[in-house]
Amino acid sequence: MNRIVIGAEPLGLAQFRQALSGPVTVELADSAWAAVEAGAQAIADILSTGRTVYGVNTGFGLLANTSIAREDLETLQTNLVLSHACGVGADLPDPIVRLMLVLKIASLSKGASGVRRQTLEALNALVNADVLPVIPSKGSVGASGDLAPLAHMSCLLLGVGRAHHRGETLGAAEALSRAGLSPMELGPKEGLALLNGTQFSTATAIAGLARAEQVFAAALTAGALSVDALKGSDAPFDPRIHALRGHQGQIDVAAALKGLLTGSAIRESHRDDCHKVQDPYSLRCQPQVMGAVLDQLRMAARTLVIEADAVTDNPLIFAADGDVLSGGNFHAEPVAFAADQIAMALCEIGNISERRTSILVDPKMSGLPAFLVKESGLNSGFMIAQVTAAALVAENRMMAHPASVDTVPTSANQEDHVSMAAHGARRLLDMADNTDVVVGVELLAAAQGVEFHRPLHSSDRLESAVAAIRRVVAPYGADRYFAPDLEAAAGLIRAGRFLEASPGLGG
């Protein structure tokens, strides 16, 4: 089982991928525990002096001016969690819930939220036992924190709600027992600290980013295969072209495509006697389009890495100074923008991939058999597979509308501008599912096209990709039930089979 140490150094994409891929164990560095204890002591000191601090001994939101009696402070926090557990919709996938817990632990470990050691230890125990709260996926507007989802996460600590554990759905009491815990009472400010934050939006956006990275890499392989299947040129991938423009993503994608095609006998067969002057844009401009996609994904990754390791609570405790400051770190605008970037990137990956598939099935453009099947007419071949791809890219275009430009005032206009990061991040999973199929169709079509050039072979790397495809999908000789083939090709992408083709996101 992978181990994630929190507090020693900032978390990065490698740790996030671990949490998304399966159970992990987390532990806090000694320095993090010291910060946690200092923050908790600061809250205790506030209470001992009778000082009024928002969320500690006041109401919330528009009720911030309502003072709460000392004997009601624990009830205040419990009421906050229960009243905010208003999520609806399908359950959030377990991998995202696991990452969400890891990110919440990382935020609280900074000591700026004032939670007690035992509360953080309880969250650690849930992760280490892989007891994951059931969290509805809808109900957050991405400001004042992801309140409803984080409330459902926190309900489990109180013995309320349900959890998943090793394929079982458990009631809260049984779930806590599996983690070696009992229902707990939250201390002053702890309910607010658990609910304030962007961990739902951030974890979901990171999951979308990971899926985007997989399909991006597969699209590079598919694009290179299409170049060979269509007897296109590798000259547009010459590094001198891209050095003159200077965009790093473009430079890296050109190098990746050049590397994928190096050694192709198909390419060499028409290098000196090709009648075509230039290839269509969807072949020739891959470095420019996919390079811009890569730059966007890298920018989004930088934002999400920073956010994942951030303190997004309010108010914030500065134990060394004795200060408690109200601010707005819970506002998920950076996550909303990052999610919009990923959405646009997914949209463009599918757009250009579908255009290459369209060329492959068109005998006037490709020089290959119509719809990539012998005896076309009797057989329809890839005709409707391309239609499916077209339908999915159209759906993605609709979903790519930016979430970050929307806002609906909430909490009686106290919270009058919100980010909409939550659903901006959540749609990425649906968009990635669509794009996996779109690129999967191209992989199948391009592999079919390359095989029409036998006995000539493509490069070793591309022939390895064709072999991987053929292990799950047979060549298309005559019409057959096609849907399982599309799912199998998409499954290769989701399994990360083509990630080695990606220049990588860094971090």
Secondary structure, DSSP 8 states (H G I E B T S, - for coil): -EEEEESSS---HHHHHHHHHS-EEEEE-HHHHHHHHHHHHHHHHHHHHT---TTTSB--GGGTT-B--GGGHHHHHHHHHHHH---EEEE--HHHHHHHHHHHHHHHTTS-S---HHHHHHHHHHHHTT-EE--EEE---SSS-SHHHHHHHHHGGGT-SEEEETTEEEEHHHHHHHTT-------TTHHHHHHSSSHHHHHHHHHHHHHHHHHHHHHHHHHHHHHHHTT--SGGG-HHHHHTT--HHHHHHHHHHHHHHTT-HHHHHTSSS---S---HHHHTHHHHHHHHHHHHHHHHHHHHHHHTS---SSEEETTTTEEE---TT--HHHHHHHHHHHHHHHHHHHHHHHHHHHHH-HHHHSS-GGG-TTBTTB-TTHHHHHHHHHHHHHHHHHTS-STT----BTTTTB-----HHHHHHHHHHHHHHHHHHHHHHHHHHHHHHHTTTTS---HHHHHHHHHHHHHS----S----HHHHHHHHHHHHTTTTGGGS-----
